[in-house]
Amino acid sequence: MVVKNISEAKAELSALIEAVLNGGEVIVAKAGKPVVKLVRYEGPSEERKPGALKGRIWIAPDFDVLPPDTAEAFGAGEQK
């Protein structure tokens, strides 16, 4: 486990990221007290597929029309 103060972490960020990618653990401290732990991101591995919800989402035809009182509150005046 590596512990670095913020100023050191700024200067060595690339090296610290490499250490994490290689299985290490990095703690960033402020005034000697640990505040952040750098860990490898383990998010979704699948690529996004545009249109995956096609046909499953419905938007009302009047979605973009504001009620008169709301339009007035935003200074938009009358909506068509």
Residue pairs with C-beta under 8 A, 6 or more apart in sequence:
1 24
1 25
1 26
1 27
2 16
2 19
2 24
2 25
2 26
2 27
3 26
3 27
3 28
3 29
3 34
4 12
4 16
4 26
4 27
4 28
4 29
5 28
5 29
5 30
5 31
5 32
6 28
6 29
6 30
9 16
9 26
9 28
16 26
16 38
17 38
19 26
20 26
20 38
20 39
20 40
21 40
23 40
25 37
25 38
25 39
26 37
26 38
27 34
27 36
27 37
27 38
28 34
28 35
28 36
28 37
28 38
29 35
65 79
66 74
66 76
66 79
68 78
68 79
71 77
71 78
71 79
